[in-house]
Amino acid sequence: MKILMTGSGSSGSWRIRGEQLGAAIGADVIPRATEVKPYLHGIEPYALAILVKRPPLDLILRLQRFKVPIVWDVVDAWPQPDGNDWGERRCAAWLAERIGIIKPAAIVAATQAMACDCASFGVPVMCLPHHVRPGLGVNPIRERVTKVGYEGGPQYLGDWRPFLEQACAARGWTFHVEPQTITDLDIVVALRDQRGYAPRNWKSNVKLANAQGSGTPVICNFEAGYVETQSGGEVFADSRAEVLAALDTLTPLAERQARSRQLRAAAPTLEAVAVRYLDWLRGVAQKA
């Protein structure tokens, strides 16, 4: 079965859901497919075209014209940063509008909550959480906590950053944004300063997946992507008081060692995710 995997070629979600996952399922991974000559003359053979995140309109129309079934991997395609403040009704309206334009034969959702919100469109929907970043090392779990950090765009951390810097300094620790590797950290935080419907319900589990894969003790917001994929080793917090309590919980060495083992046992590997994805895609292609 020949599959086209395409997207913007620039976002973090494209690297995860396009390049890494596309290679694992044996797809033709072509970012910005409309700009690539082989694509322009060879679209008919594809059984499916997986469009990651925000596909351009000319690509959508071309696929529709050639009757190539589209699988839309929504990931975090809602408008950002404005959409991070939208309520449920506006998010639902945006989703319905995009579905009406793309007319997908199937939808891939980043969370179970998103999958439920896509269930009414009358096409197959798969919840596909993010896998662990390939090549990630294992956290050695040091005797003492000295470094706490955050992987991702600092704009999403928002007001959590000065609070965490102060909380860490009070303990004699340091706080790091975008460390060289997650395993340099003794504790990683997966906190977000957005309270809209999409961040809380549709945002992927990517930060937790990497914490699980590396066995790095983690503090998470109560977002669907994290709650749905939790191992039991995570510490959840939404308020400042809860974050301070979480830092205290993860200070003892034995606690971090136990939670690290629990996290690693639940790590979603690329290989396991790819097998499940490809099996579902074969079913979609048969029905399309």
N, C-alpha and C positions, 0 to 999 in steps of 0.2 A: 504494500500500500504506500503510495507516494504522497507525502505530506509537505506542504509549504508552511514554514514558520516565519512570520514577518512582523515587524514592528518598527518603532522609531530608530532603534539602534543606539540610543543614547542614555536611556534611563536605567536605574538600578534594577527595576523590575524586568526590563528587557534582557539584561545579562542573566538573570535568574530563570525567567520563564521562557525566554527566547533562546539564547545561546546555550546555556547549560542543559536545560530540559529538552530543547530541540535536538541537540546532539545525542542525548541519551535515548531518545525515541527514534533516531534515525531519520529525522526530517531534513529537508533542504532549508537551512537557516539562512535567510536572505533579508538583512535589514533594509528598510526603505525599498521594498521590492520593485516599485514602479520605476526606480532609477537604474535597475540592473537589466542589461540587454537580454540575457538568457531568459529572464522572467517574461519580458515583453513578447517573446515568440514561443514560449513553452508552457503556457498556463493550463492548457487543456488536460494534460496527463494527471494533474493533481486530483487525488480522491477527496482531500480536504485542504482547506487553507485556515491555519490558526492565526488569528490576528490578536496581537498582544497590546493591550492597553488602549491607545488612541490611534486607530487606523485612519489614514487619510481618505478623504471621500473619493478621489479618483481610483484608488485601489479597490475600495468597496464596490464601486460601480462596475469596474472591469471584471471583478470576480462574479458579480451578479449577472453580467452580460454573458459570460462564458458558462454560467450555471455551475460554478464550483462551490460546493457547500462550505459555508463559513462557520468556523468555531470561534466565538469571541471570548477571549480570556480577559475579563473585565479588569482584574487586579485593582489598581488604584487610579482608574481612569477619570474619576470625577474631577471637575475643575478645581485646581489648587493655586493659591491658598483659600480663595473665596468659599469653595465648597466645603471646606473643613468646618464651617460654622452653620451649614444648612441643617434644618430639621428633617425629620423623616419624610414629610409630605413633599418637600422640594427635592429631596434625593430620589424619591420614587418617580417624580415627574421627569427628572433628568434621565433616569434609567429607562423609562418607557420611551422617551424621545429617541435615545440612542438605539434601542432595540428596533424601533420602527424604521430607522435609517439603515442599520446594518443587516437586518433580517437574518439573523444567524440560524443555522440548523441546530446549533447546540451552544450552550453557554458554560464557561468555566468560571467558578466563583472562588474567591480567596478564603472565604469563611462559610461556615454553615448558615450563619445569619444572612449573608448575602445570597446564598443558594435559596434560602426560604423566600427572600424578596424577589428572586427571579423565577420562582416556581409557577407563577401565574401566566407566563408567556407562551406556554404550550409546546416547549421544546425541551430536550434532555438537558439537565443541569448537573454538573459535577462540582463538588467542593474539593479543591486541590490546594491544600496548604503548602507553603514553601518548604523546600528541603534545606538541609545543612549546606553551607557554602563548601564546595569541594576544596580539599587540601587543608582544611582547618585543623590546627593542632589540638592537643589536649592540655587543659589547664593543670599545672602542677599542684595547685592548692597549697599556697605558702603558709608558713606557720602563723604569720601575722598579717592582718589587713593593712595595706599602705596605699593602694590605688583603687579608686572607684571610677567608673567611666561610662561613656555612652557612645554607641556606634550609630551614625546617621547625621542628617542635616541638623545643625544646631538650631535652626529656626523652628523646628518642631519641638525641641526641648523647651524653648521659651523661658518662662519664669522659673521653671524647675532648676535652671542652671545656677543662678546666684544662690538659690536656697541650698542646693547640693554642695556647692563650693564652700559655703559657710558651715554646713553640717559636717563636711569632711575635715575642714580646717580645725574645728572644735575637737575632733578626735585625733588630730595629728596626722591625718591622711591627706592625700591630694586627689583632686577630681580632674579627669581627662576627657576631652571631647575628641572623637575620631582617633583613638589610639592606633598605633601601628598594627597591632593585632589584639583580638579580644583576650587572648591568653596572657597578655601583659597585665590584665586587670584581676584583682581579687574579687571584685563584685561588679557586675554590669547592671545598668538600669535600663529598662524598656519603658520609659515614661514619656508622655506626650502632652503638650499644653493646648490640646484642642478637645472640645467637648461636643462637637457636632455629631450628627447621626452616623455619617460615613466613617470618621476615624474610630468611633466607638464600636461600630458593628461590621464594617467592611474591610478595615485595614488588616493586612496580612500578619502572619505570625513570624515574619522573617527574623526579627531580633531574638525572639525566643528560640527559634530553630537553631540559630548559631550558638546561643548559650547552651542549649541541650547538646549539640554536637561537640562542643568543646568542654562541656562539664563546668562551665563558669557559673557560680552562684548568681542568681538574677532576681531583681525586683521588677515586677510588672504592674502596669495599670490593669484595671478590670475591663479590658477590651475583649471583644468576642474572639479575635484571632488568638489571643493568649489563653483565655479561659477554655476554649474548645480543644486546645492542643496541650494542655498542661500535663505534667508528669506526676505532680504531687511534690516535686522538689522546689518549685517556685515559691517566692514570697510575693503576695499581692498587696498593693497599696494604691489608694487614690488621693488621700489627704496628706498634708505635711506631717501630721502626727503619726500616721500609718507608715510613712517612709522612714521617719526616725526610728520607729519601733522595728521596722524591717532591717535597718542597718545594725541595730543592736542584736537582733536575732542571728544575723549572719557573721557576727564578730568572732564567735568561738570557732576554733579550728575543726573540732569534731563535727560541728553542725554543718560547716561548709563541705567537709569531706563526704558526709552522708548525702547531702543534697546534690553534690556533684555526681555521685554514682547514680542517683535516681534520675537526674537530668539526662545523662549519657545513655541510660537504658531506653529512653523514649525518643532518641534522636531520629528524625525523619530523613533517611538517606536518599540521595539522588536516585540510586538504583531502584529502591523500593517504590518511590513515587513514580518513576518512569514506567515501571511494569504495570502499575495500576492505571496510569494515564493512557498508555498505549492500548491496553485491553478495552478501556471505555471508548477510545477513539475508533477502534475497529467496529464496535457496535453502532456508533453514530454513522460511520461511513456506509454500513450495510443498510441502514434505514433511510439515509438521505436520498 
